[in-house]
Amino acid sequence: MPAEKKTQRYTFKGAAGEYVYAADFDRVTAERDALQELLNQRDEAIHDLEQRRHAELQACQAAERRVEELLDTARGLIIQAHASWGFTEHHPDCIRDLTALNPTAEAASHE
């Protein structure tokens, strides 16, 4: 069997059991160390990407809150302007604008 021949080529029997040649042991050790280093680098890259994703998520959530605050302010200003002008109903253009600011505004304006 080819696998046995390959194994036999890299090992030999001694008084205390099986041994491998020092050159083979050093090569395998070096390969293992290189793979471990590569794994560590990849783990660090994953960690960095996860931290960046988390920071971006927090920034997006803060931006969404700020947009909602600004939309609330804009809606309030439009309603105040109408009230100060004595309008009892919103003009169709304002209804359209309020709807654009909040999809539920049209339903609220007709109540």
Backbone torsions as a table, in degrees:
resi	resn	phi	psi	omega
1	MET	NA	135.4	-178.1
2	PRO	-62.6	-36.1	-178.6
3	ALA	-63.8	-38.5	179.6
4	GLU	-66.6	-41.3	-179.8
5	LYS	-63.2	-40.3	179.9
6	LYS	-64.5	-44.1	178.9
7	THR	-62.8	-43.3	-178.9
8	GLN	-64.3	-33.1	-178.6
9	ARG	-65.1	-32.5	-175.8
10	TYR	-98.5	-7.0	-179.0
11	THR	-126.2	160.3	172.1
12	PHE	-148.9	156.3	-178.4
13	LYS	-94.0	140.0	177.2
14	GLY	-129.3	-173.7	-177.5
15	ALA	-63.8	-33.8	-176.6
16	ALA	-99.8	5.9	178.7
17	GLY	134.1	-152.8	-179.4
18	GLU	-91.5	146.0	-179.9
19	TYR	-130.9	162.1	171.3
20	VAL	-118.8	157.1	178.9
21	TYR	-69.7	146.2	-177.0
22	ALA	-58.5	-40.4	-179.4
23	ALA	-63.2	-40.3	178.5
24	ASP	-67.6	-41.8	179.5
25	PHE	-62.9	-44.0	-179.6
26	ASP	-64.6	-39.9	179.5
27	ARG	-64.2	-47.2	-179.3
28	VAL	-64.9	-40.4	177.6
29	THR	-62.1	-44.2	178.9
30	ALA	-63.5	-40.9	177.4
31	GLU	-62.9	-44.7	178.9
32	ARG	-60.2	-45.5	-179.5
33	ASP	-63.1	-40.6	178.7
34	ALA	-65.2	-41.3	177.8
35	LEU	-66.0	-38.1	177.9
36	GLN	-64.9	-41.5	178.0
37	GLU	-62.7	-43.0	177.4
38	LEU	-62.7	-42.8	177.1
39	LEU	-61.0	-44.0	178.4
40	ASN	-61.5	-41.9	178.0
41	GLN	-62.4	-43.1	179.9
42	ARG	-66.3	-40.0	177.1
43	ASP	-61.5	-42.1	179.0
44	GLU	-65.6	-40.0	178.1
45	ALA	-63.7	-41.4	177.8
46	ILE	-62.8	-44.7	179.1
47	HIS	-59.6	-45.6	179.3
48	ASP	-61.8	-42.2	178.9
49	LEU	-65.2	-39.4	178.4
50	GLU	-65.2	-40.1	177.7
51	GLN	-64.8	-42.0	179.4
52	ARG	-64.7	-41.6	179.1
53	ARG	-62.6	-41.9	179.4
54	HIS	-63.5	-44.0	179.0
55	ALA	-63.6	-40.9	178.7
56	GLU	-66.4	-37.7	177.3
57	LEU	-62.7	-44.8	178.6
58	GLN	-62.9	-40.1	178.8
59	ALA	-64.9	-40.4	178.6
60	CYS	-65.2	-41.7	179.1
61	GLN	-64.9	-39.5	177.2
62	ALA	-64.8	-40.7	178.7
63	ALA	-64.9	-40.9	178.1
64	GLU	-62.8	-40.5	177.4
65	ARG	-63.4	-41.9	-179.7
66	ARG	-65.4	-41.4	178.1
67	VAL	-61.5	-42.7	179.4
68	GLU	-63.1	-40.3	176.7
69	GLU	-61.2	-44.5	-179.2
70	LEU	-66.4	-37.8	177.2
71	LEU	-65.3	-41.2	176.9
72	ASP	-60.7	-42.6	178.1
73	THR	-62.1	-45.9	-179.6
74	ALA	-62.3	-44.3	178.5
75	ARG	-61.1	-43.6	179.4
76	GLY	-62.2	-41.1	179.5
77	LEU	-65.0	-39.9	178.5
78	ILE	-64.1	-44.4	-179.3
79	ILE	-66.1	-41.2	177.5
80	GLN	-62.5	-41.8	179.5
81	ALA	-61.5	-44.0	179.1
82	HIS	-62.7	-42.3	-179.3
83	ALA	-65.7	-40.5	-179.2
84	SER	-69.1	-25.2	178.5
85	TRP	-88.4	-3.1	177.3
86	GLY	81.9	16.4	179.0
87	PHE	-74.7	133.8	175.3
88	THR	-95.7	-19.9	176.9
89	GLU	-130.6	153.0	178.2
90	HIS	-78.9	141.0	174.0
91	HIS	-65.8	148.0	-179.3
92	PRO	-54.3	-36.1	178.0
93	ASP	-65.6	-37.5	178.5
94	CYS	-69.7	-37.2	176.5
95	ILE	-60.8	-42.6	177.7
96	ARG	-61.9	-43.9	-179.4
97	ASP	-66.4	-42.7	177.5
98	LEU	-63.1	-38.9	178.1
99	THR	-63.9	-38.8	178.3
100	ALA	-65.2	-33.8	179.0
101	LEU	-76.2	-28.7	-177.7
102	ASN	-154.3	113.9	-177.2
103	PRO	-57.0	-22.1	179.8
104	THR	-91.2	-2.3	-177.5
105	ALA	-65.3	-36.6	-179.4
106	GLU	-61.7	-43.7	179.0
107	ALA	-63.5	-40.3	-179.3
108	ALA	-69.3	-34.3	-177.4
109	SER	-72.4	-20.3	-178.9
110	HIS	-93.1	-2.8	-178.1
111	GLU	-78.3	NA	NA
